[in-house]
Amino acid sequence: LEEGLRGATSEKNHWPPLLPPEIVGDAADNEASPVVAAADAPARFCKVCQLTKAFRVHHCSTCERCIYKMDHHCMFINNCVGARNQKMYIQFLVFVLTFAGSIFLGLVFWLTMLGLGLGSGKNSQTCSEPWQKVLGVVLVLEAFLAARFVRGLLEEQHLALTESRTLVERMQSAPVVEKSLRDGLFEVMGGPPSWRWLSLRPLKSVKSCS
């Protein structure tokens, strides 16, 4: 994570970056809006990509390209988390958390059964050797730590959705635009809850910015 953020947070230009004219126009009536403050910011230029970076575009030193709404470079998916795959990244975290939680609960139940002496009859398939019990305890700890780690990543995404800013933007002290978790999820997942939330495809409304 640190390596992926190094290139994005070492820029000489600080927040706010350049805003598209249509966004500035929508917020022109509100002088206190951070959007209006960002409208006067100079355009940022990426020396690596040799391109002008628009609003909320950041360069990833690992991917060696500019990413729209870059959150961070994730070593688990070997890619940047940005506008096009934030939905799939959240799906990935939810699936892993569910899987790790299921393993944790299953192993706890199994060890509890062994401790109570249940399921150890003549025809039982339950293993009760000492080394197997030790292995079960180790696996419980691993499942718990994995679930706790993934939960922390989901909490980061929760913060990004409710503050309307990515991890990179938070490190650059970007202004907070608060919104409800419901609105944030609707924006990232493509609308109200439906089968599309389970679809492993990027949103059609998000265009490639890299």
N, C-alpha and C positions, 0 to 999 in steps of 0.2 A: 504494500500500500504506500509506504514511504517513497519507494522508487517511482511509483506511478504518479505521485503528486508533486515530485520534485520539479518537473518541467513546468507544471501548470502554476505553481505558486512562486516561482522565481522570476516572474515577469516584472519588468520595471513599471509598467502601467498598472495602477491599482484600480479597484472597483470605483465607479461603475464603467463598464465598457460601452461601446457604441450600440445604440438602439435602432432598430428598423424604423423608418418614418411612420409606418402605419401604427406601430405601437405608441409612438410619441403622440400621434394625433389623437388617439383614444384617451390619453391621460392629460391632454393639454389643459383641461379645465381645472385640474387639481394641482395647484402650485406646490403643495407639500408632498406630492407623490414622489417616491424614489425614482419612478420611471422618468419624470420630468427632469430630475437632477441628473440622471444618466444621459439625457439627451444632449447635454453640453459637453460630454466627455469626448476626447479625441479618439479617432479610429485607432485600433491596435493592429499592428502588423506582425505576422508570424515570420520570423527570419528563416525558420526551417522549411516551412511549406511555401514560403514566398507568396502568401495570400493575406488579404485584409481579413481580420477576424471580426465577425459580426457579434451581435449581442448574445452572450452566454456561450460562446465558443471558446474552448480552451485546448491548448496543445498537450498531447500526451507524449512524453519522452520515450515511453516504452513502445507504444504503437507507432510512433513517429508520424503522427498525423493529427489534425485538428478534429475535435469531437464536440458536437453540439450538446449542451447541457451535460458536460462530463462530470460525473460524480467521483469516480476513482477508477484506477486500473486494478481489476480483480485477478489475483493469481489463480483462483480456483476455476475460473472460466477462461483464463488466458486472453482476456479482452477487456476493453474499457466498458464501464457502465454509463450509458448515455441515454439520449431521448429515444433511440430506436430499440434498445433492448432493456430498458428499465423494467418494463412489464414482465419480460421473461426472467429477469434477475430476481424480481420479487417472487415469481412463481417458483423458481429454483430454491429460494430460501424457505418458502412455505413447505415445499415437498420434502426438503432435507430435514426441517424441524419436525414435521409429522413422522417421518421415517425414524429419526433418532428418538423421538418421544415414544413411539410404539415399541421400539426395541428396549428402551429403558423400562417401560411399564411391564413388558413381557418377561424380562429377566428378573425384575423385582418380584413378580408373581411366582415365577419358577423357584426362586430362592426361598420365598416365603413358604411355598408348598413343601420344599425339602426340610425347612426348619421345623415345620409342624409335623413332619413324618408322614405326610400325605403323598400318595402316588408312588410309594416305594414297595408296593406289593410284589408278589411273585410274577405277575403278568404285566407289570408296569414297564413302560419304556423310558421312564424318567431316570436320568443318570444321577448317581449320588456318590461317586468317588470323590475323595478330598480334593484332588487336583482340579476336578471339574467344578467344584464349588468355588475354589479360588479363581479359576478362569471366569466363572460367572460374575463374581464380584468385580474383577478387573473390567469386564465388558460393561457392567452397570456404570462404573465410573467413567469409562470412555464415552458411553452413550449420553450420560448426563453432561459431561464437558462439551461434547459436540452440540447438544441441544442448547446449552447456555451460550456458546459462542455464536451460533446461528441466530439465536434470539437477539443478541447484541447487534448483529448486522441488520436485523429487521427493525430494531429500534432506531438505527441510523436512517433507514428508509422512511420510517414514520416521521422522523424529524424533517427530512427533506420534503415530504409531502405536505406537512402542515405549515412549514415555513417558506415554501416555494423557492428553495435554494438548495443547490447541491453541496456536497462536502467541500469541493474545491472553492465554491463561492463563500461558504461559511468561513473557511480559512482565510479568505480575502476580505472578510468583514463586509460581505454584501448585505444590503438592507433586507429586513425580514418583511415578507408580505404574507400575513397569516391567512390561512384558510382551514376549513374543517377537513378532517381525515376523509370524510365521505367525498368531498369535492376533489381532493387530491387523488383518491383512488379512481374516481370516475374519469379524471383527466388522463391518468397513466394507463388504465385498463381499457379505455375506449368507450365508456358509458356505464349505465347501471348494471348491476349483476346479471349476467347471462352466461350462455355457453361460451361466449367469446373470452371470458375470463380464464377459461381452461385451454384456449387455443394457444399453441406455442408459435405464434406468428407476430411480427411487429405490427404496430398500428399503421393502417393505410394512410392516415392523415399526417404521419411523420415522414418528412422527406430526408433523404440522405444529405448530411452536411459535412461529410468527410471525403 
